[in-house]
């Protein structure tokens, strides 16, 4: 029975009900040691009637062994891997050492998702993970990724963790506090009801509502001061054991896995005998089931470890290393040997480096980093120490542990470090700042790297400047742009150097970012085309595909980005997807394919969050905010100034819109693409609220900038602005002829129609206004539709509401993606592999989509238009 946990039990019951109904849910139980997390997990397991139950736990001693926790949870079900989408099955095999290594932690997490979904097929699944704060990082990452993407899978996933371990942002939490006084008293009376009244009050005060303390403290009365901590009570009980039993207990505590064969073998090396096992079992500090030993509570293990002196701990680790003779235990053996070492040892450092290398190959970046760091500490030569610390920093950065990576890299950087290692460490520090969203800091480090190699290796400098330019593109900081432009001006890249197109693209970007002349540079289309030809399937290649944001967003670029995105999916290079999907969504937005843009931007956000890429999550959210502004969704625009300003303009609040646009246009990114793009909006807002004079200077800058950029969309907007400032029909007609972006063209048509109506040319106004209305309604641009309809009404033309042109308009963004792929003939497992979902979730989305579309089979999907 649980005392005082009625609300938490009710939450567990609701979670179990969702799993039985075919839905899914997640819960993270948090609280202090002994507060009742494990007991609540036990309640969940006992209440899970009709559900399959999986149990796992983090083990402190295995926190540096990649996927140890995941293997403990899932190893009985590895025969089910053949039923998973192939990339996910291969990733799990690699993680468990059953096949070639697959280092993409996101793909491993998706494999966990699909395997849990598969195990839930027969009536639902409850997955319980205790001591999640001690999970190795690789297992924790995989389980959190799976938890975030559970949908219609029939899975209930419950973690129990202390603070501050097991970071799981975005997952629902239930925080366990102290028991209410009445419940605490009932629990004490049920477990130690014969206490004298005075001692009873003292136990209640000392325990302070902690259930474990209420149970365990009475057992120490008369042996240990009541005012001591709970862990000290356990320590006192352990110290009361005979010496040989205490040694065996210490072996079990430092082994951590509970494997009885290993514990007894190591204990024998230290002079213990199997009889000691019965002694420690009788103490109540441990339980033995079959061939496994389990501590009564994690605090017991901590107490035993704390009670052992340093000399004893070193001897126990050495004995454990000697007991682990199976080749499959090589990594555990290396860690025990390292724990027993007291001086540099190159042979041991090499062994631990091998452990790190295997961890990295399997995707355990954090585990690899820890092993490389310990190998560095054991290194004899300074150059080996520096090399291993560099590898440790790189492994931590790859694993998304940016604070740790930066700290290691800063510690490793020194005056005696070789130039190659110095460059790698600088890159790690820059990437860590980048991963944390601290773009100016990352840019500063990249700039320092450019200065370091500019003379000796201009090609490497050109690529670093591409990275630096991309940060300027994302952040829009003028000072960053000035620094990059200065370094570009001083760099000498030979005409025949393969990096020449990269260098020229960066020069074009810097010139446009700062409003500087581009004399002496080849035409921008030639530069972008040459850069795109160099693009490989990596982050820098994607920068080249997008031309640092300078590539004209037409069908040609769309097709190129689509090919790259498909290749990334096929090769399961998930870490690149947020960047590629953001580019793809931006191109689709420009082309007027707003539903597809929303679906891809939403997918980019989800994957960016799961792969610790905040800058790309923000980039995709910005695009979703722009879509929200067009549709009149105020909540979607929150936090994005340009989207909020566009919303104000669409809703006719032109004064507020003008002020917001001026903040952007005259801000720190005044000459950047982001600022230049909103100048036409500023001009319209200024004219419509009678403040045309405030549009003159920004328009002059935009016109000059558009002339340098020399792309149709920019020329079209420049002519539209001129039509508003200097009313002339030829500017409207020229703009309409140049427009390549449907939403912007429709806006010009509305402005042209207004101008025609005011010129008493109502018949002529009907065509552009009707065309604009049709586009706005197709895009779901409700404020703009209302404006076009109002103009048509003012011109005397009836405007019946038209139905949606898009046959998939009723679908959610994810349903739309799934239906499109199903319409092309892909099976559920293939769709799941492409969209990084479980097959069961795919089936559920199709089940929901069919009635919305009025179809009853997959074969009918192909007949729908615009798939």
TAPE-V224392 format. One record per residue. N is the residue number from 1. RES is the residue in one small letter. PHI is phi as a letter, one per 40 degrees, with the letter a starting at -180 (NA if undefined). Layout:
BEGIN
N|RES|PHI  N|RES|PHI
END
This chain:
BEGIN
1|x|NA  2|x|b  3|x|c  4|x|g  5|x|b  6|x|c  7|x|c  8|x|c  9|x|c  10|x|c  11|x|c  12|x|c  13|x|d  14|x|c  15|x|c  16|x|c  17|x|c  18|x|c  19|x|c  20|x|c  21|x|c  22|x|g  23|x|c  24|x|a  25|x|a  26|x|b  27|x|a  28|x|b  29|x|c  30|x|b  31|x|i  32|x|c  33|x|d  34|x|g  35|x|c  36|x|h  37|x|c  38|x|c  39|x|c  40|x|c  41|x|c  42|x|c  43|x|c  44|x|d  45|x|c  46|x|c  47|x|c  48|x|c  49|x|d  50|x|g  51|x|b  52|x|c  53|x|b  54|x|b  55|x|b  56|x|a  57|x|a  58|x|c  59|x|b  60|x|d  61|x|c  62|x|b  63|x|c  64|x|b  65|x|b  66|x|c  67|x|g  68|x|c  69|x|c  70|x|c  71|x|c  72|x|d  73|x|c  74|x|b  75|x|c  76|x|c  77|x|b  78|x|c  79|x|c  80|x|c  81|x|c  82|x|c  83|x|c  84|x|c  85|x|d  86|x|d  87|x|c  88|x|c  89|x|c  90|x|c  91|x|c  92|x|c  93|x|d  94|x|c  95|x|c  96|x|c  97|x|g  98|x|b  99|x|a  100|x|d  101|x|c  102|x|b  103|x|c  104|x|c  105|x|c  106|x|c  107|x|c  108|x|c  109|x|c  110|x|c  111|x|c  112|x|c  113|x|d  114|x|c  115|x|c  116|x|c  117|x|c  118|x|c  119|x|c  120|x|c  121|x|d  122|x|c  123|x|h  124|x|h  125|x|a  126|x|b  127|x|b  128|x|b  129|x|b  130|x|c  131|x|f  132|x|c  133|x|c  134|x|b  135|x|c  136|x|c  137|x|d  138|x|c  139|x|c  140|x|c  141|x|d  142|x|c  143|x|c  144|x|c  145|x|d  146|x|c  147|x|c  148|x|c  149|x|b  150|x|c  151|x|a  152|x|c  153|x|b  154|x|g  155|x|b  156|x|b  157|x|b  158|x|b  159|x|b  160|x|b  161|x|a  162|x|c  163|x|c  164|x|c  165|x|c  166|x|f  167|x|c  168|x|a  169|x|d  170|x|g  171|x|c  172|x|c  173|x|b  174|x|b  175|x|c  176|x|c  177|x|b  178|x|c  179|x|c  180|x|d  181|x|d  182|x|c  183|x|c  184|x|c  185|x|c  186|x|c  187|x|c  188|x|c  189|x|c  190|x|c  191|x|b  192|x|a  193|x|c  194|x|c  195|x|c  196|x|d  197|x|d  198|x|c  199|x|c  200|x|d  201|x|c  202|x|c  203|x|c  204|x|c  205|x|c  206|x|c  207|x|c  208|x|f  209|x|g  210|x|c  211|x|d  212|x|c  213|x|c  214|x|c  215|x|c  216|x|c  217|x|c  218|x|c  219|x|c  220|x|b  221|x|c  222|x|g  223|x|b  224|x|a  225|x|d  226|x|c  227|x|c  228|x|c  229|x|c  230|x|c  231|x|c  232|x|c  233|x|c  234|x|c  235|x|c  236|x|c  237|x|c  238|x|c  239|x|c  240|x|c  241|x|c  242|x|d  243|x|d  244|x|c  245|x|c  246|x|c  247|x|c  248|x|c  249|x|c  250|x|c  251|x|d  252|x|c  253|x|c  254|x|c  255|x|c  256|x|g  257|x|c  258|x|g  259|x|c  260|x|c  261|x|c  262|x|c  263|x|c  264|x|c  265|x|c  266|x|c  267|x|c  268|x|c  269|x|c  270|x|b  271|x|g  272|x|c  273|x|b  274|x|d  275|x|c  276|x|c  277|x|c  278|x|c  279|x|c  280|x|c  281|x|c  282|x|c  283|x|c  284|x|g  285|x|c  286|x|b  287|x|b  288|x|b  289|x|b  290|x|g  291|x|b  292|x|b  293|x|b  294|x|b  295|x|c  296|x|d  297|x|a  298|x|d  299|x|c  300|x|c  301|x|d  302|x|c  303|x|c  304|x|c  305|x|c  306|x|c  307|x|c  308|x|c  309|x|c  310|x|d  311|x|c  312|x|c  313|x|c  314|x|c  315|x|c  316|x|c  317|x|c  318|x|c  319|x|c  320|x|c  321|x|c  322|x|c  323|x|c  324|x|c  325|x|c  326|x|c  327|x|d  328|x|c  329|x|c  330|x|d  331|x|c  332|x|c  333|x|c  334|x|c  335|x|c  336|x|c  337|x|c  338|x|c  339|x|c  340|x|c  341|x|c  342|x|b  343|x|a  344|x|d  345|x|a  346|x|c  347|x|c  348|x|c  349|x|c  350|x|c  351|x|c  352|x|c  353|x|c  354|x|c  355|x|d  356|x|c  357|x|c  358|x|c  359|x|c  360|x|c  361|x|c  362|x|c  363|x|g  364|x|c  365|x|d  366|x|c  367|x|c  368|x|c  369|x|c  370|x|c  371|x|c  372|x|c  373|x|c  374|x|c  375|x|c  376|x|c  377|x|c  378|x|c  379|x|c  380|x|c  381|x|c  382|x|c  383|x|c  384|x|c  385|x|c  386|x|c  387|x|c  388|x|c  389|x|c  390|x|c  391|x|c  392|x|c  393|x|c  394|x|c  395|x|c  396|x|c  397|x|c  398|x|c  399|x|c  400|x|g  401|x|c  402|x|c  403|x|d  404|x|c  405|x|c  406|x|c  407|x|c  408|x|c  409|x|c  410|x|c  411|x|c  412|x|c  413|x|c  414|x|a  415|x|c  416|x|c  417|x|c  418|x|c  419|x|d  420|x|c  421|x|c  422|x|d  423|x|c  424|x|c  425|x|c  426|x|c  427|x|c  428|x|d  429|x|c  430|x|c  431|x|c  432|x|c  433|x|c  434|x|c  435|x|c  436|x|c  437|x|g  438|x|c  439|x|c  440|x|c  441|x|c  442|x|c  443|x|c  444|x|c  445|x|c  446|x|c  447|x|c  448|x|c  449|x|c  450|x|c  451|x|d  452|x|c  453|x|b  454|x|d  455|x|c  456|x|c  457|x|a  458|x|c  459|x|c  460|x|c  461|x|c  462|x|c  463|x|c  464|x|c  465|x|c  466|x|c  467|x|c  468|x|c  469|x|c  470|x|c  471|x|c  472|x|c  473|x|d  474|x|c  475|x|c  476|x|g  477|x|c  478|x|c  479|x|c  480|x|c  481|x|c  482|x|c  483|x|c  484|x|c  485|x|c  486|x|c  487|x|c  488|x|c  489|x|c  490|x|c  491|x|c  492|x|b  493|x|b  494|x|d  495|x|d  496|x|c  497|x|c  498|x|d  499|x|c  500|x|d  501|x|c  502|x|c  503|x|d  504|x|c  505|x|c  506|x|c  507|x|c  508|x|d  509|x|c  510|x|c  511|x|c  512|x|c  513|x|c  514|x|b  515|x|g  516|x|b  517|x|c  518|x|b  519|x|d  520|x|g  521|x|c  522|x|c  523|x|d  524|x|d  525|x|d  526|x|c  527|x|c  528|x|c  529|x|c  530|x|c  531|x|c  532|x|c  533|x|c  534|x|c  535|x|c  536|x|b  537|x|c  538|x|a  539|x|c  540|x|c  541|x|c  542|x|c  543|x|c  544|x|c  545|x|d  546|x|c  547|x|f  548|x|f  549|x|g  550|x|c  551|x|c  552|x|c  553|x|c  554|x|b  555|x|c  556|x|c  557|x|c  558|x|d  559|x|c  560|x|c  561|x|c  562|x|c  563|x|c  564|x|c  565|x|c  566|x|c  567|x|c  568|x|c  569|x|c  570|x|c  571|x|c  572|x|f  573|x|c  574|x|c  575|x|c  576|x|c  577|x|c  578|x|d  579|x|c  580|x|c  581|x|c  582|x|c  583|x|c  584|x|c  585|x|c  586|x|c  587|x|c  588|x|c  589|x|c  590|x|c  591|x|c  592|x|g  593|x|c  594|x|c  595|x|c  596|x|c  597|x|c  598|x|c  599|x|c  600|x|c  601|x|c  602|x|c  603|x|c  604|x|c  605|x|c  606|x|c  607|x|c  608|x|c  609|x|c  610|x|c  611|x|b  612|x|f  613|x|b  614|x|c  615|x|c  616|x|c  617|x|c  618|x|c  619|x|c  620|x|c  621|x|c  622|x|d  623|x|c  624|x|c  625|x|c  626|x|c  627|x|c  628|x|c  629|x|c  630|x|c  631|x|c  632|x|g  633|x|c  634|x|c  635|x|c  636|x|c  637|x|c  638|x|d  639|x|g  640|x|b  641|x|d  642|x|c  643|x|c  644|x|c  645|x|c  646|x|c  647|x|c  648|x|d  649|x|c  650|x|c  651|x|c  652|x|g  653|x|c  654|x|c  655|x|c  656|x|c  657|x|c  658|x|c  659|x|c  660|x|c  661|x|c  662|x|c  663|x|d  664|x|c  665|x|c  666|x|b  667|x|c  668|x|c  669|x|b  670|x|d  671|x|b  672|x|c  673|x|d  674|x|c  675|x|c  676|x|c  677|x|c  678|x|c  679|x|d  680|x|d  681|x|c  682|x|c  683|x|c  684|x|c  685|x|c  686|x|c  687|x|c  688|x|c  689|x|b  690|x|g  691|x|b  692|x|d  693|x|c  694|x|c  695|x|c  696|x|c  697|x|c  698|x|c  699|x|c  700|x|c  701|x|c  702|x|c  703|x|c  704|x|c  705|x|c  706|x|c  707|x|c  708|x|c  709|x|c  710|x|f  711|x|b  712|x|d  713|x|c  714|x|c  715|x|c  716|x|c  717|x|c  718|x|c  719|x|c  720|x|c  721|x|c  722|x|c  723|x|c  724|x|c  725|x|c  726|x|b  727|x|d  728|x|a  729|x|c  730|x|c  731|x|c  732|x|c  733|x|c  734|x|c  735|x|d  736|x|c  737|x|c  738|x|c  739|x|d  740|x|b  741|x|b  742|x|d  743|x|c  744|x|c  745|x|c  746|x|c  747|x|c  748|x|c  749|x|c  750|x|c  751|x|c  752|x|c  753|x|c  754|x|c  755|x|c  756|x|c  757|x|c  758|x|c  759|x|c  760|x|g  761|x|b  762|x|c  763|x|c  764|x|c  765|x|c  766|x|c  767|x|c  768|x|c  769|x|c  770|x|c  771|x|c  772|x|c  773|x|d  774|x|c  775|x|c  776|x|c  777|x|c  778|x|c  779|x|c  780|x|g  781|x|c  782|x|c  783|x|c  784|x|c  785|x|c  786|x|c  787|x|c  788|x|c  789|x|c  790|x|c  791|x|c  792|x|c  793|x|c  794|x|c  795|x|c  796|x|g  797|x|b  798|x|c  799|x|b  800|x|c  801|x|c  802|x|c  803|x|c  804|x|c  805|x|c  806|x|c  807|x|c  808|x|b  809|x|c  810|x|c  811|x|c  812|x|c  813|x|d  814|x|c  815|x|d  816|x|c  817|x|d  818|x|c  819|x|c  820|x|c  821|x|c  822|x|c  823|x|c  824|x|c  825|x|g  826|x|c  827|x|c  828|x|d  829|x|c  830|x|c  831|x|c  832|x|d  833|x|c  834|x|c  835|x|b  836|x|f  837|x|b  838|x|c  839|x|d  840|x|c  841|x|c  842|x|d  843|x|c  844|x|c  845|x|c  846|x|c  847|x|d  848|x|c  849|x|c  850|x|d  851|x|c  852|x|c  853|x|c  854|x|g  855|x|b  856|x|b  857|x|a  858|x|c  859|x|c  860|x|c  861|x|c  862|x|c  863|x|c  864|x|c  865|x|c  866|x|g  867|x|c
END
